[in-house]
Amino acid sequence: MIAHQGSAIYLVPYPHSFIARFYDSIGLRTPKLSYQKWSGEQPEMTIGRTPYDSAGLSHGQYAFWFGAKFGQKPGMWVVDPVGKKLQGAPISESARKELLHWFSGRASEESTFEPPMYEGDGISRQLDSITLEQHIMQRSGLRQETIRTFLSPVEGGGSGLGPDALSAYCVYAADLLHPLDDGAGEAVQMFPGGNTTIARLMAKALIPSCIDGPAMVEAVSRNAVRLAALDTPGAAVRIRLSATVLSVHHDGDPAKADSLTVAYAKDGKVFRVKARSAVVAGGS
Ligand SMILES: Cc1cc2nc3c(=O)[nH]c(=O)nc-3n(C[C@H](O)[C@H](O)[C@H](O)COP(=O)(O)OP(=O)(O)OC[C@H]3O[C@@H](n4cnc5c(N)ncnc54)[C@H](O)[C@@H]3O)c2cc1C
């Protein structure tokens, strides 16, 4: 089974940009993905390109789950929630009306709100002065309780906080980063296993024997990593796993030093390596 992990969206880069050239160097020559067509015998199912889509919501190929929080044990599915107007859902009448308004898309269609065009414009700054929750309440007329009960995990999820704490600008910020807008939302895409594919392409480009097959998306996604090949004595590139770096320092005066020393712990022992240069990339 292949499934997404945390970092999953990658965008089609501007041609000739740094990131486009980097992708090219690791074998990602056609960064825009093409998709399989439905070929099963069952009726075609609407499938989202990202787990953030509500693909199928308007076609009835969608369901909401109500669990213990809604007094349901073990829980119940409400299939085709919008088409069936949330009939049978264990929620109050007012929540039902608000949610139908929200999920029908009317809430945003009827709003006169204009989204920001670029980071730093007047609208983006105004949005950054209020919470996302306030923005949804103003724009769509939802009550705070409805947002907190039903929408919080999704609306704030990409940022790891609830809309009560996030800046309203967060919801638009990512869109303003999209380098190429082809109008169909196709700039947002995910590999089958998320951005681990980029890491695997990088490993394959550096150490070709570490994954079987060609340095292409399909092969690196399907084939296992040979851990032993990552760290072979004599190889030009070695990747050392389970090694925690304890210190990185110049040998002598940093302004004049020709070398530096990296100390790391592995299997309960401390090792040192001397290097001409180092890139410390301990996170972001
Ligand atoms: C939940 C989530 C979802 C995300 N979604 C997306 C997305 O959809 N698209 C996108 O483009 N970005 C996304 N991001 C952001 C993206 O994942 C990060 O920007 C990116 O991974 C940062 O890469 P990095 O190499 O700088 O750091 P990291 O990927 O954090 O790598 C740093 C590495 O250094 C290691 N390390 C730290 N200290 C030491 C030490 N002392 N010794 C040895 N090793 C050490 C860590 O274990 C880690 O493996 C997401 C992030 C999160 C958390």
The ligand as an ORCA input file, in Angstrom:
! r2SCAN-3c Opt
* xyz 0 1
  C       2.360     18.203      8.260
  C       3.178     18.906      7.201
  C       2.679     19.018      5.932
  C       3.428     19.652      4.958
  N       2.937     19.706      3.686
  C       3.691     20.200      2.699
  C       3.263     20.105      1.359
  O       2.186     19.565      1.084
  N       4.076     20.605      0.404
  C       5.287     21.194      0.687
  O       5.994     21.630     -0.245
  N       5.732     21.303      1.958
  C       4.963     20.802      2.956
  N       5.420     20.853      4.245
  C       6.697     21.527      4.492
  C       7.903     20.633      4.130
  O       7.690     19.331      4.611
  C       9.169     21.214      4.766
  O       9.305     22.558      4.376
  C      10.405     20.453      4.312
  O      10.298     19.072      4.606
  C      11.633     21.012      4.996
  O      12.753     20.301      4.511
  P      14.130     20.392      5.219
  O      15.042     19.453      4.505
  O      14.538     21.812      5.356
  O      13.849     19.867      6.692
  P      13.313     18.449      7.210
  O      12.542     17.725      6.165
  O      12.694     18.746      8.529
  O      14.661     17.619      7.388
  C      15.551     17.864      8.441
  C      16.148     16.557      8.843
  O      17.204     16.787      9.776
  C      17.145     15.782     10.743
  N      17.888     16.264     11.909
  C      17.552     17.258     12.781
  N      18.496     17.393     13.716
  C      19.465     16.497     13.427
  C      20.710     16.148     14.050
  N      21.168     16.756     15.144
  N      21.458     15.159     13.487
  C      21.012     14.531     12.365
  N      19.856     14.808     11.742
  C      19.085     15.782     12.274
  C      15.690     15.536     10.988
  O      15.501     14.259     11.571
  C      15.154     15.615      9.549
  O      15.172     14.358      8.905
  C       4.691     20.218      5.256
  C       5.189     20.112      6.558
  C       4.445     19.458      7.508
  C       5.031     19.343      8.890
*
